[in-house]
């Protein structure tokens, strides 16, 4: 199994350099890795475990350890409120304070009051990202691949994002790409 330390600097730079915002990517990913780890720990401390249905859904989308997942409902997704993220969103419009779900490996943020009738689908979508974190071997390896795909293909066409939409759609056909 790969760990975050297995990502060589050469691989990291070559993956990011494929994108049109190479220098922004080089600055963003190390900071994003720190944010993900910090917020994951917060969610694991303060969040609630998945329901029994959520555990079954997580296993169905490929999560190896659904018992580790915690969900924290918040008024606003905290990681998206900082100055750096607001500046980044000018270059990458999909990052915004309107985001209603965010997977940070085993921690999932959900914005309160926005998942009415869609909470199961949103959690399944975010659990699909948890499975991707597990398959990637760690936070940094996941972020390198995920952000490289988003830069190269665009958020909605990124293979990992499309996979999460597809897998959540198997759980409930009402899920769509407008998450």
N, C-alpha and C positions, 0 to 999 in steps of 0.2 A: 504494500500500500504506500502510495506517495504521501509525503507530508509537505507542509508549506515550505520547509527548508530545502526540498528537492527541486525547487524551481531555480534553474541556473540563471544568473544575470543575463547571459547571452540569449536564452530562450525568452525571458521576460521582455528584453528590449526588442527582439525580432518580432514577437507577436504584436507588441504595441505599435511598432513602426509600420505595420501593415495599414493602420488606420490613418485617416486624414487629419486627425488631431493628435499626432504623436506626442508632442511636448506636453499637451494637456493630460494625456493618458499617463505619461511617465510621472507627472506630479500627483495625479489623482489616485492611482491604485494603491500606493503604500499608505496614504491617508485613509482611503476607503477600507483597507484591511484592518487598520486600527479601530475605525468606527464600527465595523462589523463585529469585531471581537468584543469591544466594550458594550455595545448595545445587545449583543447576544447574551452576555453575562447578566445584564439588567433584566432582560426578558425571562431568562431562566430562573432568576431570583423572584421576580414579581408576577410572572405569568401563570396561567393555569394549564394543566395537561389537556391533551386532546380528549374529547368525549370518546366513548367506545366506538361510535360511528366514525368519528374522526380518525381513530387508530386504524380501523379497517380501511378507510379511504386512503390514508397515508401508505399503508402496506400495499394497497392496490396500485398506487402510482410509483411504487418502487422504493419507498423509504425502508432502509434496513433496521433502523432503530426508532420507530415511532414513539416509543415510551420516553425518549429524550426531548421531544418537541414540547414547547410551551407557547401559548398564545397570550399576548397582552393587548387589550383594547385600550386605545389612547385617543384623546381629542384630536391631536395632530401627530403625525409620524415624526418623532423628535429628530431623527437623523437628517431629515429633509428641511430643517428650519434654519440651519446655519448660513452665514454669509458666503462661505465657500461653495456650498451647494446652490445657493441662489445665483451666484456668478456662473457656476458650471451649467445651470439650467438655461442660460442664455445661448449656450452652444449646443446643448442637448435638451430640447424642449420636453422630452418624456419624463425628466426628473422634475417633479413639482410638488407643491404642498397639496395638490389634489389627489395624490397617490392614496389609495385606500387599503393596500396591503403590501407588506414588504417582508421577505424572508431573509433572515440573517442566520443562516445555517440551521440550528435547532431552535432559534427564536423567531417568532412571527409577530410582527406588529399588524394590527387591524385598526383602522380608523373607526371610532364609534359612530353609529348612526348611518353608515353609508352602505352597509352590506345587507340591508333589509331584504330578506328573501333569498339572498345570494351568499350567505356566510359559508355554507357548506362548499360551494364551488370555489370561493376565494381561498378558503383554507386548503382545499385540494390542490389548487394552482400553486400556492406557496409551498405545500408539501412536495410537489413535483420539483421545485427548486431545491428543497432539502435533499431529495434523492440525488440531484445533480451535484450538490456540495459533497455528499458522501462519495459519489463516483469519481469526483475530481480529486479527492484526497485531502482537501483542506480549503481554508478560506482564500488564500492567495491564488492557488491554482484555479479555483472556481472563478474568482474575480478576473483573472487574466483572460480566461476563455470567454466568460460572459460579456465583459466590456469590449473585448476585441470583436466579438460577433456583433454587438450592438453598433460599434463604430463602423464596421465593414458593411453590414447588411441593413442597418437601421433597427430600432428597437422592435417594432412589430414583425419584422422579417428575420430576426435573429433566430437561428436554429434552436437554441436552448429555450427561448421565450415561446416559440411556436410549439415545442415539445410540451412545455408546461400547460399551455392552452389546450392542446390536444388531450393530454392525460386527464386534466380536470374535466374536459368535455365528456370523457368516458364515464366519469362519476355521475355527472348530471348534464344532459344534453343542452340545458339552458345556458351553460357557461359560454362566454364569447370573448373575443380578443379585446374588448373595451375595458377590461379590468382596470 
